[in-house]
Amino acid sequence: MKQLLFGLAAAMMVACNAPKVAKKTGSEQLAERMQKLQQRGYMMGHQDDPFYGITWEWELGRSDVLATVGDYPAVMGFDLGGIELADAKNLDSVPFTRIHDELIAHYERGGIVTLSWHPRNPLTTAPMGGLSGQKFPEGSAWDVADTTIVRNILPGGTHHELFKTWMERVADFIATLKTEDGKPVPIIFRPWHENNGSWFWWGQKLCSDDEFRGLWNMLQDYLSRRGLDNLLWSYSPNLDGNWTLERFLQRYPGNDHVKLIGEDAYQWGTEDDFKSQLKADLDFLSQFAKDNGKLLAMTECGLQNMPDSTWWTRVLKPIMDQYPISYFLLWRNYKKEYFGPAPELSCAEDFKRLYEAKNTLFLKDINN
């Protein structure tokens, strides 16, 4: 009997002293899910999918992708531009209350969500109540007349305290993105994108490489201190065509700051140029992602207003098929400027063929 009691006591001591296995964060769980799904193919994504389409806007339950193929995108993208000023609507006139509800709804139906942020120019900004339809207005993220913006919002800068307020508002909103039982929604967070271009105030010619990395680290450190461990951070430059390791690392925040390597890749010029540049970039980025243990995605892409009804399966898909891409996200459909499918467009049949391919994953596919 004494031996039995001694054995039980010893077992309890071992159990009490055993190292505790750390619970995985929301971002870690999301990364694992994406890695598993990537083995089956790449997910289809769409920006602002449930808000408006080619012929409609603000109708609950509608989606151009859903209307075209009978399924939602696997990934939905939303933007926080405007939250920094406590605006009621974002830069595309989408109410933040609606973003909140639709983002959570997509997660609860089994989807994956991503957030971008186009903050106003902190040196020249003023409340605008939504920028939809305006081109490069003063005070917007596209206001690039001043090359001291990033320098002035870093610690010690003239506008640092203002920008701390902006970061606080971003954190406050993200902290509300929880399910009914209080679980934070895992989110792919994609700030400071297309930084190798110079059309945003954080772009290549608007701040030094050190300043850009300081901007990235300042935001990431702030949100991390707020306990937002549900954010999977995506570093997403623009289509380049000439990446080298030296050039890419100039602005790269570092492996401990990034989990997903993205690329924003639109066909603005000729088809041949797009294909050659995209292949060159994905050759480099896929190897970099493999060597550094990162996910890879086309974080924005598309052909504006789809003049080519076969572009999906003739141009885009054959390139993506060659690389270990986690997802591709088409930009929004909004009246006269659209990048995704809709039943009334000539590209609808080709998009259905894209949907039917075994390696393209929509919402139903990632829940099976």
C-alpha positions in Angstrom: 0.0 0.0 0.0 2.9 2.4 0.9 4.5 1.6 -2.4 1.3 2.4 -4.2 0.9 5.7 -2.4 4.6 6.6 -3.0 4.1 5.9 -6.7 1.1 8.1 -6.9 2.8 10.9 -5.1 5.8 10.6 -7.4 3.6 10.7 -10.4 1.8 13.8 -9.2 5.2 15.5 -8.5 6.3 14.7 -12.1 3.1 16.0 -13.5 3.3 19.2 -11.5 6.9 19.8 -12.5 6.4 18.9 -16.2 7.0 21.9 -18.5 3.8 23.5 -19.7 3.3 23.5 -23.4 2.7 27.1 -24.5 -0.7 27.7 -26.1 -0.4 28.7 -29.8 -1.4 32.3 -30.6 -4.1 33.1 -33.1 -1.5 34.1 -35.7 0.4 30.8 -35.2 -2.8 28.8 -35.6 -3.6 30.8 -38.8 -0.2 30.2 -40.2 -0.5 26.4 -39.6 -3.8 26.4 -41.3 -2.6 28.3 -44.3 0.5 26.0 -44.6 -1.8 22.9 -44.7 -4.2 24.5 -47.2 -1.3 25.5 -49.4 -0.5 21.8 -49.9 -3.8 21.5 -51.7 -3.6 24.7 -53.8 -4.1 28.4 -53.5 -7.0 30.3 -52.0 -9.0 32.8 -54.0 -9.5 36.2 -52.3 -11.4 39.4 -53.0 -11.2 42.9 -51.5 -14.5 44.4 -50.1 -16.4 41.4 -51.4 -19.6 41.7 -49.3 -20.0 45.5 -49.5 -20.6 46.3 -53.2 -20.3 45.0 -56.7 -20.6 46.0 -60.4 -24.4 46.8 -60.1 -25.1 46.9 -56.4 -23.9 48.2 -53.1 -24.6 47.8 -49.3 -27.0 44.9 -49.7 -26.6 42.3 -47.0 -25.7 38.8 -48.2 -24.6 39.8 -51.7 -21.3 39.0 -53.3 -20.3 39.2 -57.0 -18.1 36.1 -56.5 -20.9 34.2 -54.8 -23.3 35.2 -57.6 -20.8 34.0 -60.2 -19.8 30.6 -58.9 -22.1 29.8 -55.9 -19.4 30.2 -53.3 -17.7 32.9 -51.3 -14.0 33.7 -51.7 -11.8 31.8 -49.2 -10.1 35.1 -48.3 -11.7 38.5 -47.8 -9.8 41.7 -47.6 -10.8 44.9 -45.7 -9.1 48.3 -45.3 -8.7 50.5 -42.1 -7.9 53.8 -43.9 -9.7 56.5 -41.9 -9.8 54.7 -38.6 -6.8 56.8 -37.5 -9.0 59.9 -37.5 -11.9 58.1 -35.8 -14.0 58.4 -39.0 -17.2 56.5 -39.2 -16.3 55.3 -42.7 -13.1 54.1 -44.3 -11.4 55.7 -47.3 -13.8 53.8 -49.6 -16.9 55.0 -47.7 -17.4 51.6 -46.0 -18.7 52.0 -42.4 -16.4 50.6 -39.9 -19.3 49.0 -38.1 -20.0 47.0 -41.3 -16.3 46.1 -41.7 -16.4 44.8 -38.1 -19.5 42.7 -38.7 -18.6 41.3 -42.1 -15.0 40.4 -41.1 -16.2 38.4 -38.1 -19.0 36.8 -40.2 -16.5 35.6 -42.8 -14.3 34.1 -40.1 -17.2 32.4 -38.4 -18.2 30.8 -41.7 -14.7 29.4 -42.0 -13.0 32.0 -44.1 -9.7 33.8 -43.7 -9.5 37.6 -43.4 -6.8 40.2 -44.2 -6.5 43.9 -43.2 -4.6 46.6 -45.0 -4.2 50.2 -43.8 -3.9 53.3 -46.0 -3.5 56.0 -43.3 -3.8 59.6 -44.2 -0.8 61.8 -44.5 -0.2 62.8 -40.9 1.4 66.1 -41.8 -1.3 67.4 -44.1 -4.4 65.4 -43.2 -7.9 66.6 -42.5 -11.2 64.7 -42.1 -12.6 63.9 -45.5 -15.5 61.5 -44.8 -14.4 58.9 -47.4 -12.2 59.2 -50.5 -14.0 57.0 -52.9 -13.8 58.3 -56.4 -11.2 60.9 -55.6 -7.7 60.7 -57.1 -4.7 61.5 -55.0 -6.3 64.1 -52.8 -4.3 66.2 -50.4 -4.0 64.6 -47.0 -4.5 61.1 -48.3 -2.1 58.1 -48.3 -1.2 59.2 -51.8 -0.1 62.7 -50.8 3.6 62.5 -51.4 4.7 66.1 -51.7 6.8 65.9 -48.5 9.8 63.5 -47.9 9.9 64.0 -44.2 6.7 62.4 -43.2 8.0 59.1 -41.8 10.9 60.9 -40.1 8.5 63.2 -38.3 6.3 60.4 -37.0 9.1 58.3 -35.6 10.1 58.7 -31.9 11.4 62.2 -31.4 9.6 63.6 -34.5 7.3 66.5 -34.6 4.2 64.3 -35.2 5.1 61.3 -33.2 2.5 61.9 -30.5 -0.2 62.3 -33.1 0.8 59.1 -34.8 0.7 57.3 -31.4 -2.9 58.3 -31.2 -3.5 56.9 -34.7 -1.8 53.6 -33.7 -4.0 53.5 -30.6 -7.2 53.8 -32.7 -6.0 51.0 -35.0 -5.3 48.8 -31.9 -8.7 49.7 -30.4 -10.6 48.6 -33.5 -8.6 45.4 -34.0 -9.2 44.5 -30.3 -13.0 44.5 -31.0 -12.7 41.9 -33.7 -13.8 38.9 -31.6 -16.3 36.1 -31.9 -19.4 36.0 -29.6 -17.4 33.9 -27.1 -14.6 36.4 -27.0 -12.1 34.7 -29.3 -9.9 37.2 -31.2 -10.2 36.7 -35.0 -6.9 35.6 -36.6 -6.0 38.3 -39.2 -3.4 38.7 -41.9 -2.2 42.2 -41.3 -0.6 44.0 -44.3 0.6 47.5 -43.5 3.0 49.7 -45.5 2.5 47.7 -48.7 4.0 48.5 -52.1 6.8 50.4 -50.3 9.2 49.8 -53.2 7.0 52.2 -55.2 6.7 55.9 -54.4 2.9 56.6 -54.6 2.4 56.3 -50.8 4.0 58.5 -48.3 6.0 55.5 -46.9 7.4 54.7 -50.3 10.9 54.2 -51.6 11.6 57.8 -52.5 9.7 59.3 -49.5 11.8 57.8 -46.7 15.1 56.1 -46.2 15.4 52.3 -45.7 16.2 52.8 -42.0 13.2 55.1 -41.6 10.9 52.6 -43.2 12.1 49.8 -41.0 11.7 52.1 -38.0 8.1 52.8 -39.1 7.4 49.0 -39.4 8.9 48.2 -36.1 7.1 51.1 -34.3 3.7 49.9 -35.4 4.4 46.3 -34.8 5.9 46.9 -31.4 2.9 49.1 -30.4 0.3 46.5 -31.5 2.2 43.7 -29.9 2.4 45.6 -26.6 -1.4 45.8 -26.8 -1.5 42.0 -26.8 -2.7 41.6 -30.4 -1.0 38.3 -31.0 -3.8 37.3 -33.5 -2.0 39.3 -36.3 0.0 37.5 -38.9 2.2 40.1 -40.4 2.6 40.3 -44.2 5.4 42.2 -45.9 4.1 43.0 -49.4 6.1 45.0 -51.9 4.8 45.8 -55.4 5.5 44.0 -58.7 9.1 44.7 -59.5 10.6 42.3 -62.0 14.2 42.8 -60.9 14.5 41.7 -57.3 17.9 40.7 -56.0 18.6 39.6 -52.5 20.5 42.8 -51.7 17.7 45.0 -53.0 14.9 43.1 -51.3 16.7 43.1 -47.9 17.2 46.9 -48.0 13.7 47.4 -46.6 12.8 44.0 -45.3 11.9 44.3 -41.6 13.6 40.9 -40.7 12.4 37.3 -40.3 11.3 37.9 -36.7 8.9 40.6 -37.9 7.3 38.9 -40.9 5.4 35.6 -41.4 4.1 36.1 -45.0 5.9 37.4 -48.0 3.4 39.0 -50.3 3.4 40.8 -53.7 0.9 43.2 -55.1 0.9 42.4 -58.8 -1.5 44.1 -61.3 -1.3 44.0 -65.1 -1.2 47.7 -65.9 0.9 47.4 -69.0 1.2 44.7 -71.7 0.5 41.1 -71.0 4.0 40.1 -72.0 5.6 42.6 -69.5 3.2 41.4 -66.7 4.0 37.8 -67.3 7.8 38.2 -67.4 7.9 40.5 -64.4 5.6 38.3 -62.3 7.6 35.2 -63.1 10.8 36.9 -62.3 9.5 38.1 -59.0 7.9 34.8 -58.0 11.1 33.0 -58.9 12.9 35.1 -56.3 10.1 35.4 -53.7 9.3 31.8 -53.6 12.9 30.9 -53.0 13.2 33.6 -50.4 10.1 32.3 -48.7 11.3 28.7 -48.7 14.8 29.6 -47.4 13.3 31.7 -44.6 10.3 29.7 -43.6 7.7 32.2 -44.8 4.3 31.9 -46.5 3.9 33.3 -50.0 0.9 35.1 -51.4 -0.2 37.5 -54.2 -1.7 39.9 -51.7 -3.2 42.1 -54.4 -3.6 41.3 -58.1 -5.9 41.7 -61.1 -6.6 43.3 -64.5 -8.7 46.4 -64.3 -12.2 46.1 -65.8 -11.2 42.8 -67.4 -10.9 43.6 -71.2 -9.7 40.0 -71.7 -12.5 37.4 -71.0 -9.9 34.6 -70.7 -7.4 36.3 -68.5 -8.1 34.2 -65.5 -7.1 30.8 -66.9 -4.9 31.9 -69.8 -2.6 34.4 -68.1 -2.9 34.4 -64.3 -3.5 30.7 -63.4 -0.7 29.2 -65.4 1.8 31.4 -63.6 0.4 30.8 -60.1 0.4 27.0 -60.8 4.2 27.1 -60.9 4.7 28.5 -57.3 3.7 27.6 -53.7 1.3 30.4 -53.3 -1.1 30.4 -50.3 -3.7 32.8 -51.8 -4.3 35.5 -54.4 -6.5 38.5 -53.6 -8.3 40.4 -56.4 -9.0 44.0 -55.7 -12.5 45.3 -55.3 -15.5 45.4 -57.6 -16.9 48.9 -57.6 -19.1 50.1 -60.4 -16.8 51.4 -63.1 -13.6 50.1 -61.5 -13.5 46.4 -60.9 -11.0 43.5 -60.8 -13.1 40.5 -59.8 -15.8 38.5 -61.6 -19.5 39.2 -61.8 -22.3 37.2 -63.6 -22.9 40.0 -66.1 -19.3 40.3 -67.2 -17.8 38.5 -70.2 -15.1 36.9 -68.0 -17.7 35.1 -65.9 -17.4 31.8 -67.8 -13.7 31.8 -67.5 -13.9 32.5 -63.8 -16.1 29.5 -63.4 -13.4 27.4 -65.1 -11.0 28.9 -62.5 -13.4 27.9 -59.7 -13.7 24.4 -61.0 -9.9 23.7 -61.0 -8.9 21.4 -58.2 -6.1 23.6 -57.0 -8.1 26.8 -56.6 -9.7 27.0 -53.2 -12.8 28.8 -52.3 -14.7 28.9 -49.0 -16.3 25.5 -49.3 -13.0 24.0 -50.2 -11.1 25.2 -47.2 -13.9 23.9 -44.9 -13.7 20.4 -46.2 
